[in-house]
C-alpha cells in the first residue's frame, strides 16, 4: 500500500515533526522540482568550485535517459533524485536516523520505507551507488510515476514518536521551502558567506548567467571556469562571457 497524503505534524496530538508524508505533500510538480534542483546545483558550483566539497549536485547525463540531482553533506547524510522516463525516484538517507539499517543489529530496512516502490523504479532502488554492503542506504523514500498525479510514499509506522524520525525534515528542507531567503540562510550557515538575494533569485529562475551574476555570488570565479559545470548540470541559456 502507498500513502499519498499528508499526516499532520500534530496527528494524535503528538508533535512528531515533518516526516516523508509532509514532504510528499509539499513537493512541487516534476518540472518545477527538476528546475529547482538544477538551480541548487548551479548555486553550489558557483559558491564551491572544489567539487569534493559540494553539497548539491546535478548530473544531466547520469545514465541513459536519466538525470540525477543529489545532496551530500560529507558526513554520511545524502539524497538522490533520479528523473527518468518512468518518473521520479527519491531516496534520502540520514545516518543518525533510528530508521537506518545500521541502527539495528539485523541490518534490515525499516518496514514500509521501500516496500511499495513500483516495479518501474526497481533499477533505481537497487542502484549500487545508493547502497552500502548490498543494502540500500535509505531512511526516506518518495516516488512519482510519469502518469501519477501526486507524490507517493510507503505506509510507515515511525519509531518512538520522535521528531524527524526519517530525516526527511532537514534532508529535503530546500526542496519544500524553495524561497531564495531559505537558500540565503542555508548558504550563510554552510558556506559562511553573505549571498545577495537578487543573485539567488536570478539563478532560481534559471535566467541566463553572466560574470556579473556569478561574481555577485563568488568574486573568485567567472563564467569560463564554470563551463564544465554548466554542461553537466544542463543549466539553460548560459553563454560563456
N, C-alpha and C positions, 0 to 999 in steps of 0.2 A: 504494500500500500504506500502511496506517496501523500505527503502533506503539501498542499499548495495554498495555504492560507497562513495568516499571521496570528500567533498566540500572543496576547497582550503581556507586557512585562509584569503586570500585577495579577496574572491569572491565578486563581485560587487564593488571592490575597497575598501572594508571595512576590517579592521583588527579585526576580530571577535574572534580570539583566537582558540584554539583547542576545538572542541565540540565532542560529541559522534560519529559524522561522521568520523572525523580524527582518533579517537581511533579505530573504526571498520577497517579502512584501515591499521592500524599498528599492530594490534594484530596478534600473530603467529598462526600456526596450533594448534589444540586442544591438542595433546600430548605434544607439547612444552610448551603451556600455563600451563597445569597441572603440569608438572615437575618444571616449574619456580615458581609456587605458592607453591609447596612443599618446594622448596629451601628457599623462603622468610620466610615461617613459621618456618623452621628449624633454620635459622639465628636468627629469633626473639626469639625462645625458648632458644637459647644459650645466646643471649645478654640480655634477660629479663626473668629470671627464674620465677618472680612473674607473674602468669597467668593473673591477673586482669589488668596488665599494658601493655599487649601485643598489638602490632599494627597489625601484620599479624598472622593469624592462618590457620590451615588446619585440617579438620576432615575427615579422610578416611572412617569413619563409621557414617557419618551424618544421613543417613537413609538407608532403604533397597535399594540396588543398586544405592545409591547416595553418592557422596563425595562433600564437600564444602570447598572452600577457602574463607577467609573473611579478611576484614580490618576494624579496628575501632580506631579512634584517641582519643576516650574518651570525645570528645566534641560534639558528635551527628552526626559526619560525618562517613560514612561507605560504604563498598560494600560487596556483597555476590556473589560468583560464584559457581553455582551448576552444577556438572558434573553428568549426568545421562544417561540411555540408550537412552533417547530421543535426547540428545545432550548437549549443554551448555547454561545455562541461567545466565545472568549477570545483576545485578541491583546495581546502585550506588546512594548514597544519600548525597547531600551537603545541610546541614541545613540552610545555608545562601543564597542558590540559589533563585533567583526570581521565579524559576520553582517549588519550593517546594509547596506541597498542603497547608502548613501552612503559606505561604506568602500571602495568599488571604483569604478574609472573607468567601468565599463559601467552602473552603477546598477541591476544586476539583483538580484532577491530571491535569498536563499540557497536552493539546491536543497533541496527536501523540506519546507521550513517550512510552506507553504500548498498544496503541490501536491495533497494528498489530502483537502483540506477538502470535505465533501459538498456537493452542489448546493443543498441546503436552506439553506446558510449563505452562498450567493453574494452576497446583498444586503448582509450584514454585512461580508464580505470586501472588497466594493467600495464600502463606505460612504465618501463624500468626507471626512467628519470624521476618518477613520482613515488618510488619505493625505496625501502631500506631493508636489506636482507630478505627480499622477496615479499615483504609486507607493505601494502600501500601506506604512505605517510599521510594520513588524513584524520582530522577530527571534525571537519565541517565540509559538507558536500551539497552542491546545488547543480541543477541542470535545466535546460530548456531545449526541447526538440524544435526542429525547423517549423513544424506545424503547431507547436504548443502556443498557448495563449497566456501562459504565466510561468514564473519560475517555480521549480519543484524541489522538494527535499524528501528525505525519508521520514518515517514516523519514529520518533526517538523519545525515549524516556531518559531525561537528563539526570546526571548524578548529583546527589547531595543538595539539590536546590540551591546551588551556589551561583553567584553572578558570573556571567560569561563562561559557562562550563565548556563550550566547544571552541572558544577563541574567536568566534565569528564577530563579536562586537568590535574588537580592535583590529583584527586582521583585515576586515572589509570596510573599515571606517571611512576611507576616502572614496569608496565606491557608493556608499549610501549617502554620505554628505559630499556632494560634488561641487560645493561652493569654492570660489577662489580663496575666501577667507579661511576655510578649513585647511587648504593646502599651505597657505602662508603660515599658519600656526604650526603645521607639521614641519615645514622647512626650517622655521625658526628654531625648533627643538632639535631636529635631526641634523641639519647642516650648520646650525648655529650662525645663520645669516639672515639678514632682512631682505625679503624679496618684494619688489613692487607689485602691488595688486593688479595694476593695469597690464603688466607684462604677463602675469599668470593668466589673466582673463584672455589675453591675446592668444596664448598657446592653447588654453582650454577650448577656445573657439576654432582651433586648427586654422587660424589665419596664417598667411604667408610669413615665414620667418625672415629676419634681416639681422645684420650685425647690430643694429640699434636695439632691437628687442632682445637679442641674445646677450649683449653686453650689459643691458639693464639688469639682467639676472645674474650674470657672471662676467665681470670685465676682463677676466683672464682667458676667455675663449672667443673664437669667432666662427663664422659660418663655414669656412673652409675646413676647419678641424672637426666639424660635425657631419661632413658628407656621408661617412660610413654609417653613422647612427641614423641619419635621416632616411637612408635607403633601407636599413634593417627594420626600422620602426614603420616605414611606409607613411611617414608624415607627408601630407599633401601640400602642393603649392609652395615648395620651399626652394626657390632658386638660390644658388650659391653667390654670395657677394652682396 
